[in-house]
């Protein structure tokens, strides 16, 4: 089954099972049960449920209105055309236009047999219930995304660690050369991870919250802070002037880079408090250049503090 997706396998099994059951019950148009299965199976449980709801109500509506139309105006192509023109706006108004194809197939069944009887109506209802039931059954089995999500989280934390380490190195060494590629790479990983987490969320119908989704939102917010800091670091690192606070902040960045995956920010925040205290006790800058460097360092201190507070808040929230 090389190259064959999980969804394809489920669809094939579901379609075959639906036709088999419909044939066992000696239903006319038994193959339509397979079509319903094929059209209802989506990537996630939530999407499948929404798809089934829309197709179910559209199908019932077409069965009722189609029967009335043909019995009142006759079974001919002109009436079928008028019915479709009348029916489509109703589907759109009810926001169930996704059920158009399945509902029109039902109408065509009525048109083909040219008789509205209890037996024919029950035949269509049985096929609808079989198709929908099998679609729900096969789509209740979903692969777990947990390992994939954890892998993404590890990659994100590794990139964050590298970025923060490079921030520390830039503050220590003005000649340091860094191509900033990790900032782009981690953004791509975050987008990929979010797509997987969204699928995982939609596969848990009763789960109100998803900690992995909140985690990724936290990392996205932190990444925006890192991007802003990178611009300021470029200015600071280009200066040959070395003030005391520059080395202190470099050590703080280094420490944070080594504990990216930790939920405890107490020590890092304490170091920042000590850093702020050292700024208050330091003599005022003597030159314009020193003033600008220290102002930028103060901004970096403010930014990394926000970075840690975002992390602290999300980890506290996960404990609730």
C-alpha positions as CSV (number, residue, x, y, z in Angstrom):
1,X,0.0,0.0,0.0
2,X,2.9,2.3,-0.8
3,X,1.6,5.9,-1.5
4,X,-1.9,5.0,-0.3
5,X,-3.3,7.3,2.3
6,X,-5.1,6.3,5.5
7,X,-8.2,8.2,4.3
8,X,-8.2,6.3,0.9
9,X,-8.1,2.9,2.7
10,X,-11.0,3.9,5.0
11,X,-13.0,5.1,2.0
12,X,-12.4,1.9,0.0
13,X,-13.4,-0.3,3.0
14,X,-16.4,1.9,3.8
15,X,-17.7,2.0,0.2
16,X,-17.4,-1.8,-0.1
17,X,-19.1,-2.4,3.2
18,X,-22.0,-0.1,2.4
19,X,-22.7,-1.8,-0.9
20,X,-22.5,-5.2,0.7
21,X,-25.0,-4.3,3.4
22,X,-27.4,-2.5,0.9
23,X,-27.2,-5.6,-1.4
24,X,-27.9,-8.0,1.5
25,X,-31.1,-6.0,2.2
26,X,-32.0,-6.2,-1.5
27,X,-32.2,-2.4,-1.8
28,X,-32.5,-0.8,-5.2
29,X,-29.7,1.6,-6.2
30,X,-27.5,-0.1,-3.6
31,X,-24.3,1.5,-5.1
32,X,-25.6,4.9,-3.9
33,X,-24.8,3.8,-0.3
34,X,-21.1,3.7,-1.4
35,X,-21.3,7.1,-3.0
36,X,-22.6,8.6,0.3
37,X,-19.7,7.0,2.2
38,X,-17.2,8.4,-0.3
39,X,-18.7,11.9,-0.2
40,X,-19.0,12.0,3.6
41,X,-15.5,10.9,4.7
42,X,-13.3,13.9,5.5
43,X,-9.9,14.4,7.1
44,X,-11.2,14.7,10.6
45,X,-14.2,13.5,12.7
46,X,-15.6,17.1,13.1
47,X,-15.5,17.7,9.4
48,X,-17.1,14.4,8.7
49,X,-19.9,15.1,11.2
50,X,-20.6,18.5,9.6
51,X,-20.5,16.9,6.1
52,X,-22.9,14.2,7.2
53,X,-25.4,16.6,8.8
54,X,-25.6,18.8,5.7
55,X,-25.9,15.8,3.3
56,X,-28.5,14.2,5.6
57,X,-30.8,17.2,5.8
58,X,-30.3,18.0,2.1
59,X,-31.2,14.4,1.2
60,X,-34.3,14.3,3.3
61,X,-35.4,17.7,1.9
62,X,-34.9,16.5,-1.7
63,X,-36.8,13.2,-1.0
64,X,-39.8,15.2,0.3
65,X,-39.8,18.1,-2.2
66,X,-38.8,15.9,-5.2
67,X,-41.7,13.5,-4.5
68,X,-44.2,16.4,-4.3
69,X,-42.8,18.0,-7.5
70,X,-43.0,14.9,-9.7
71,X,-46.4,13.8,-8.4
72,X,-47.9,17.2,-9.0
73,X,-46.2,18.1,-12.3
74,X,-45.3,14.8,-13.8
75,X,-42.1,12.8,-14.5
76,X,-40.4,14.6,-17.4
77,X,-37.1,16.5,-18.1
78,X,-38.7,19.9,-17.9
79,X,-40.0,19.3,-14.4
80,X,-36.6,18.0,-13.3
81,X,-35.0,21.2,-14.6
82,X,-37.5,23.4,-12.8
83,X,-37.0,21.4,-9.6
84,X,-33.3,21.9,-9.6
85,X,-33.7,25.6,-10.2
86,X,-36.2,25.7,-7.3
87,X,-34.2,23.5,-5.0
88,X,-30.7,25.0,-5.2
89,X,-31.6,28.4,-3.6
90,X,-33.3,26.5,-0.8
91,X,-30.0,24.6,-0.1
92,X,-28.0,27.8,-0.2
93,X,-30.5,29.5,2.1
94,X,-30.3,26.6,4.6
95,X,-26.5,26.6,4.2
96,X,-26.5,22.9,3.3
97,X,-25.4,23.2,-0.4
98,X,-22.7,20.7,0.3
99,X,-25.5,18.1,0.1
100,X,-26.4,19.1,-3.4
101,X,-25.0,16.1,-5.2
102,X,-26.4,13.4,-2.9
103,X,-29.8,15.1,-2.8
104,X,-30.0,15.3,-6.6
105,X,-29.1,11.6,-6.9
106,X,-32.1,10.8,-4.7
107,X,-34.3,13.0,-6.9
108,X,-33.0,11.1,-9.9
109,X,-33.9,7.8,-8.3
110,X,-37.5,9.0,-7.9
111,X,-37.4,10.3,-11.4
112,X,-36.2,6.9,-12.7
113,X,-38.7,4.7,-10.9
114,X,-41.5,7.2,-11.7
115,X,-43.4,6.3,-8.5
116,X,-43.6,7.8,-5.0
117,X,-44.6,4.9,-2.7
118,X,-43.8,3.9,0.8
119,X,-41.5,1.2,-0.4
120,X,-39.5,3.6,-2.6
121,X,-39.2,6.2,0.1
122,X,-38.1,3.6,2.6
123,X,-35.6,2.3,0.1
124,X,-34.0,5.7,-0.2
125,X,-34.0,6.2,3.6
126,X,-32.3,2.9,4.2
127,X,-29.6,3.7,1.7
128,X,-29.0,7.1,3.3
129,X,-28.8,5.6,6.8
130,X,-26.4,2.9,5.7
131,X,-24.1,5.3,3.9
132,X,-24.1,7.8,6.7
133,X,-23.7,5.1,9.4
134,X,-20.8,3.4,7.6
135,X,-19.1,6.8,7.1
136,X,-19.4,7.6,10.8
137,X,-18.1,4.1,11.7
138,X,-15.0,4.1,9.5
139,X,-14.1,7.7,10.4
140,X,-14.4,7.0,14.1
141,X,-11.0,5.3,13.7
142,X,-8.4,8.1,13.4
143,X,-4.6,7.9,13.6
144,X,-2.9,9.5,16.6
145,X,-1.0,12.7,15.9
146,X,0.7,12.7,19.4
147,X,4.1,11.5,18.2
148,X,4.1,13.8,15.3
149,X,3.2,16.8,17.5
150,X,5.8,16.0,20.1
151,X,8.4,15.8,17.3
152,X,7.4,19.2,16.0
153,X,7.6,20.6,19.6
154,X,11.1,19.2,20.0
155,X,12.2,20.8,16.7
156,X,10.7,24.1,17.7
157,X,12.5,24.1,21.1
158,X,15.8,23.2,19.4
159,X,15.5,26.1,17.0
160,X,14.5,28.5,19.8
161,X,17.6,27.3,21.8
162,X,19.9,28.0,18.8
163,X,18.4,31.5,18.3
164,X,18.8,32.5,21.9
165,X,22.3,31.1,22.0
166,X,23.2,33.1,18.9
167,X,21.7,36.2,20.6
168,X,24.0,35.6,23.5
169,X,27.0,35.1,21.2
170,X,26.2,38.3,19.3
171,X,26.3,40.3,22.5
172,X,29.6,38.8,23.5
173,X,31.3,39.0,20.1
174,X,30.8,41.9,17.6
175,X,32.5,39.8,14.9
176,X,30.0,36.9,15.2
177,X,28.5,35.9,11.9
178,X,25.0,34.5,12.0
179,X,22.7,34.0,8.9
180,X,19.4,34.1,10.9
181,X,18.1,31.0,9.0
182,X,16.7,29.5,12.2
183,X,14.1,32.3,12.5
184,X,12.7,31.3,9.1
185,X,13.0,27.6,9.7
186,X,11.1,27.7,13.1
187,X,8.3,29.8,11.6
188,X,7.8,27.1,8.9
189,X,7.9,24.3,11.5
190,X,5.3,26.2,13.6
191,X,2.9,26.5,10.6
192,X,3.3,22.8,9.8
193,X,2.8,21.8,13.5
194,X,-0.3,24.0,13.7
195,X,-1.9,22.2,10.7
196,X,-1.4,18.9,12.5
197,X,-2.7,20.1,15.8
198,X,-5.8,21.5,14.1
199,X,-6.5,18.1,12.7
200,X,-6.0,16.6,16.2
201,X,-8.4,19.1,17.7
202,X,-11.1,18.2,15.1
203,X,-10.7,14.5,15.9
204,X,-11.8,15.1,19.5
205,X,-15.4,16.1,19.4
206,X,-15.8,16.5,23.1
207,X,-12.5,18.1,24.0
208,X,-13.0,21.8,24.7
209,X,-9.3,22.7,25.0
210,X,-6.1,21.5,23.4
211,X,-2.9,22.2,25.3
212,X,-0.8,21.6,22.2
213,X,-2.6,24.4,20.3
214,X,-2.1,26.8,23.2
215,X,1.6,25.8,23.2
216,X,2.0,26.6,19.6
217,X,0.2,30.0,20.0
218,X,2.7,30.7,22.9
219,X,5.7,29.9,20.6
220,X,4.2,32.1,17.8
221,X,4.0,35.0,20.2
222,X,7.5,34.3,21.5
223,X,8.8,34.1,17.9
224,X,7.5,37.6,17.2
225,X,9.4,38.9,20.2
226,X,12.5,37.1,19.1
227,X,12.2,38.7,15.6
228,X,11.9,42.2,17.2
229,X,14.9,41.5,19.4
230,X,17.0,40.4,16.5
231,X,16.6,43.8,14.8
232,X,17.8,45.5,18.0
233,X,20.6,43.0,18.5
234,X,21.9,43.8,15.0
235,X,22.4,47.4,16.1
236,X,24.0,46.5,19.5
237,X,26.3,43.9,18.1
238,X,27.6,46.3,15.4
239,X,28.9,48.6,18.0
240,X,32.5,48.2,19.3
241,X,31.5,49.7,22.6
242,X,31.2,47.1,25.4
243,X,29.2,48.2,28.4
244,X,28.9,46.0,31.5
245,X,25.2,45.3,30.9
246,X,26.0,43.8,27.5
247,X,27.9,40.8,29.0
248,X,25.3,40.4,31.8
249,X,22.4,40.2,29.3
250,X,24.4,37.8,27.1
251,X,24.7,35.4,30.1
252,X,20.9,35.7,30.7
253,X,20.3,34.8,27.0
254,X,22.6,31.8,27.3
255,X,20.9,30.5,30.4
256,X,17.4,30.8,28.8
257,X,18.7,29.0,25.7
258,X,19.6,26.0,27.8
259,X,16.1,25.8,29.4
260,X,13.8,26.4,26.5
261,X,11.8,23.2,27.2
262,X,11.4,24.0,30.9
263,X,8.2,25.4,32.3
264,X,9.9,27.1,35.3
265,X,10.9,30.7,34.5
266,X,11.5,31.7,38.1
267,X,15.4,31.7,37.9
268,X,15.5,33.5,34.6
269,X,13.0,36.2,35.7
270,X,15.1,36.6,38.9
271,X,18.2,37.1,36.8
272,X,16.4,39.8,34.9
273,X,15.4,41.6,38.1
274,X,19.0,41.5,39.2
275,X,20.0,42.9,35.8
276,X,17.5,45.8,36.1
277,X,18.8,46.6,39.6
278,X,22.4,46.7,38.2
279,X,21.2,49.2,35.5
280,X,19.8,51.5,38.3
281,X,23.0,51.4,40.2
282,X,25.2,52.1,37.2
283,X,26.4,55.6,36.4
284,X,24.6,57.5,33.7
285,X,26.1,57.1,30.2
286,X,28.8,59.6,29.3
287,X,28.4,59.6,25.5
288,X,25.6,59.5,23.0
289,X,26.7,56.1,21.7
290,X,26.8,54.6,25.2
291,X,23.3,56.0,25.9
292,X,21.9,54.4,22.7
293,X,23.5,51.1,23.4
294,X,22.2,51.0,27.0
295,X,18.8,52.1,25.8
296,X,18.7,49.2,23.3
297,X,19.9,46.8,26.0
298,X,17.1,47.9,28.2
299,X,14.6,47.3,25.4
300,X,16.1,43.7,25.0
301,X,15.7,43.2,28.7
302,X,12.0,44.3,28.5
303,X,11.4,42.0,25.5
304,X,13.0,38.9,26.9
305,X,11.0,39.5,30.1
306,X,7.8,39.5,28.0
307,X,9.1,36.3,26.3
308,X,9.3,34.6,29.7
309,X,6.0,35.9,31.0
310,X,4.2,34.6,28.0
311,X,5.8,31.2,28.7
312,X,5.0,31.4,32.4
313,X,1.3,32.2,31.8
314,X,0.8,29.3,29.3
315,X,2.4,26.7,31.6
316,X,0.4,27.9,34.6
317,X,-2.7,27.6,32.4
318,X,-1.8,24.0,31.4
319,X,-1.9,23.1,35.1
320,X,-5.5,24.2,35.6
